[in-house]
């Protein structure tokens, strides 16, 4: 009755999410994954990644605050790992980088999926809709309310960006985009509207 999400796996078919289930394009029709079956009645939260970085699906696990991450390939949904799902009524903080790294975050942490499991650091971030993600390839930067952290294969590092407007719930919100090679461009809207830019690697403000 409706499609809520969509992703393309590398060199392969399109996947869609419809009626809380996922389907892949088999060449003639949309079919359910050939591996599984996925637990019936489980509500999927979203599809992640893309043709240049790998396709993933996420669903709630049976445990409290448990999410399950699946890699989508060759018509199958293959369980990769479980992860901490912070807020049950919100989408989880999940991001697949341009270099194929997988991140998970919540209000008080950022985690990076490694070959040994999740590497986690205590940081202050927001919900996915409130956190700006800047993907530089080798590193991915996460910004929320004057808090900035960097994740990559060399670990997670807390940065110190130049200070700007503090967020006021219900009144202010920032959105951002990578601008040029290493810069972040932020727009604050609400009671304290404005525009701001800084270099992600040096954390120096960029005059506008």
C-alpha positions as CSV (number, residue, x, y, z in Angstrom):
1,X,0.0,0.0,0.0
2,X,3.0,2.3,0.3
3,X,6.8,2.4,0.2
4,X,8.5,4.0,3.2
5,X,12.2,3.5,2.4
6,X,14.5,2.5,-0.4
7,X,18.2,1.5,-1.0
8,X,20.3,0.1,-3.7
9,X,23.0,-2.5,-2.9
10,X,26.4,-2.3,-4.6
11,X,26.1,-3.5,-8.2
12,X,22.8,-5.1,-7.5
13,X,19.1,-4.8,-7.0
14,X,16.9,-2.2,-5.4
15,X,15.4,-2.9,-2.0
16,X,12.3,-1.2,-0.7
17,X,10.4,-1.2,2.6
18,X,6.7,-1.5,2.5
19,X,4.1,-2.4,5.1
20,X,7.0,-2.9,7.6
21,X,8.7,-5.6,5.5
22,X,11.5,-5.5,3.0
23,X,11.6,-6.7,-0.6
24,X,14.2,-6.8,-3.3
25,X,13.8,-6.5,-7.1
26,X,14.4,-10.0,-8.5
27,X,14.4,-8.9,-12.1
28,X,10.7,-9.4,-12.7
29,X,9.0,-8.5,-9.3
30,X,9.7,-7.4,-5.8
31,X,10.3,-10.5,-3.6
32,X,11.0,-11.2,0.0
33,X,14.6,-12.0,1.0
34,X,15.7,-15.4,0.1
35,X,17.4,-15.9,3.5
36,X,15.5,-15.7,6.7
37,X,12.7,-15.5,6.9
38,X,12.7,-12.2,8.8
39,X,10.6,-12.4,12.0
40,X,7.0,-11.7,11.1
41,X,5.2,-8.7,12.6
42,X,8.5,-7.0,13.3
43,X,8.6,-3.3,12.5
44,X,11.6,-2.2,10.5
45,X,13.0,1.1,11.3
46,X,14.7,1.9,8.0
47,X,17.1,1.0,5.2
48,X,20.7,2.4,5.3
49,X,23.8,2.8,3.1
50,X,23.7,2.7,-0.6
51,X,25.3,1.5,-3.9
52,X,28.7,3.0,-3.0
53,X,28.9,1.8,0.6
54,X,26.8,-1.3,1.1
55,X,23.1,-1.8,1.8
56,X,21.7,-2.4,5.3
57,X,18.4,-2.9,7.0
58,X,17.6,-2.5,10.7
59,X,14.8,-4.0,12.9
60,X,14.0,-4.1,16.6
61,X,15.4,-7.1,18.5
62,X,13.6,-9.1,21.2
63,X,15.6,-7.7,24.0
64,X,15.0,-4.3,25.6
65,X,16.9,-1.5,23.7
66,X,18.2,-4.1,21.2
67,X,18.4,-3.4,17.5
68,X,19.5,-5.9,14.8
69,X,21.5,-4.9,11.7
70,X,21.3,-6.9,8.5
71,X,23.5,-6.6,5.4
72,X,21.5,-6.8,2.2
73,X,23.2,-8.7,-0.7
74,X,22.3,-11.2,-3.4
75,X,18.7,-11.2,-2.5
76,X,19.4,-12.1,1.1
77,X,19.3,-10.3,4.5
78,X,22.3,-11.4,6.5
79,X,22.5,-10.6,10.2
80,X,25.6,-8.6,11.0
81,X,25.3,-7.6,14.6
82,X,23.0,-6.4,17.4
83,X,23.4,-2.9,18.7
84,X,22.0,-0.6,21.5
85,X,18.7,1.0,20.5
86,X,18.3,4.0,22.8
87,X,14.8,5.4,22.3
88,X,12.1,2.9,21.4
89,X,9.8,5.3,19.7
90,X,12.5,7.0,17.6
91,X,14.7,5.8,14.7
92,X,18.1,4.8,15.9
93,X,21.2,6.8,15.2
94,X,22.7,4.7,12.4
95,X,25.0,5.8,9.6
96,X,27.0,4.0,6.9
97,X,29.9,6.1,5.7
98,X,31.3,6.5,2.2
99,X,34.1,4.2,3.1
100,X,31.7,1.5,4.4
101,X,32.1,2.2,8.2
102,X,29.0,1.7,10.3
103,X,28.2,4.0,13.3
104,X,25.6,3.9,16.0
105,X,24.9,6.8,18.4
106,X,22.5,8.1,21.0
107,X,22.3,11.0,23.5
108,X,25.4,9.9,25.4
109,X,27.5,7.8,23.1
110,X,29.0,7.2,19.7
111,X,29.9,3.6,18.6
112,X,31.9,2.4,15.6
113,X,31.5,-1.2,14.3
114,X,34.9,-2.9,14.1
115,X,36.0,-6.5,13.4
116,X,36.1,-7.0,17.2
117,X,32.6,-5.5,17.7
118,X,31.4,-2.1,18.7
119,X,34.0,0.5,19.8
120,X,32.1,3.0,22.0
121,X,32.9,6.4,23.5
122,X,31.0,8.6,25.8
123,X,30.0,11.8,24.0
124,X,26.9,14.1,23.9
125,X,24.8,13.9,20.7
126,X,21.2,14.2,19.8
127,X,18.5,12.2,18.1
128,X,19.2,11.4,14.4
129,X,17.0,14.3,13.3
130,X,19.0,16.7,15.4
131,X,22.5,15.5,14.8
132,X,24.4,16.7,11.7
133,X,26.7,14.1,10.1
134,X,29.6,15.2,7.9
135,X,31.3,12.4,5.9
136,X,34.8,13.0,4.8
137,X,35.5,9.4,3.8
138,X,38.4,8.4,6.2
139,X,36.6,10.1,9.1
140,X,32.9,10.9,9.9
141,X,32.1,13.9,12.1
142,X,29.0,14.2,14.2
143,X,27.8,17.6,15.4
144,X,25.1,18.5,17.9
145,X,24.7,21.7,20.0
146,X,28.4,22.8,20.0
147,X,29.5,19.2,20.5
148,X,31.6,17.5,17.8
149,X,33.2,14.1,17.7
150,X,35.1,12.2,15.0
151,X,34.9,8.5,14.2
152,X,37.1,6.4,12.0
153,X,39.3,3.3,11.9
154,X,41.8,5.1,14.2
155,X,39.2,5.5,16.9
156,X,36.7,8.0,18.2
157,X,37.9,11.5,19.2
158,X,36.0,14.4,20.9
159,X,36.7,17.7,19.1
160,X,36.3,21.3,20.2
161,X,34.4,23.3,17.6
162,X,34.1,27.1,17.8
163,X,31.1,27.9,19.9
164,X,27.8,29.0,18.3
165,X,24.2,29.3,19.3
166,X,23.1,26.8,22.0
167,X,20.1,24.8,21.0
168,X,16.8,25.4,22.8
169,X,14.5,22.5,22.5
170,X,11.3,23.4,20.6
171,X,12.8,26.8,19.6
172,X,16.1,26.2,17.8
173,X,17.4,23.6,15.6
174,X,20.5,23.3,13.4
175,X,20.9,21.6,10.0
176,X,24.2,21.2,8.3
177,X,26.0,20.1,5.1
178,X,29.6,19.3,4.2
179,X,30.8,22.4,2.2
180,X,33.8,21.9,0.1
181,X,36.4,19.3,1.2
182,X,36.5,19.7,4.9
183,X,34.1,22.5,6.0
184,X,30.8,22.3,7.7
185,X,28.1,24.8,6.9
186,X,25.3,25.1,9.5
187,X,22.0,26.9,9.5
188,X,20.2,27.6,12.8
189,X,16.5,28.2,12.5
190,X,14.0,29.2,15.1
191,X,14.2,31.9,17.7
192,X,18.0,32.4,17.1
193,X,18.3,32.1,13.3
194,X,21.7,32.4,11.7
195,X,24.4,30.8,9.5
196,X,27.8,29.5,10.6
197,X,30.7,27.6,9.2
198,X,33.9,26.0,10.5
199,X,36.6,23.6,9.3
200,X,36.0,20.1,10.6
201,X,39.7,19.1,10.8
202,X,41.1,22.3,12.4
203,X,38.0,23.4,14.2
204,X,38.6,27.0,13.1
205,X,35.7,29.2,12.2
206,X,35.3,30.1,8.5
207,X,34.3,33.7,8.1
208,X,31.1,34.2,6.0
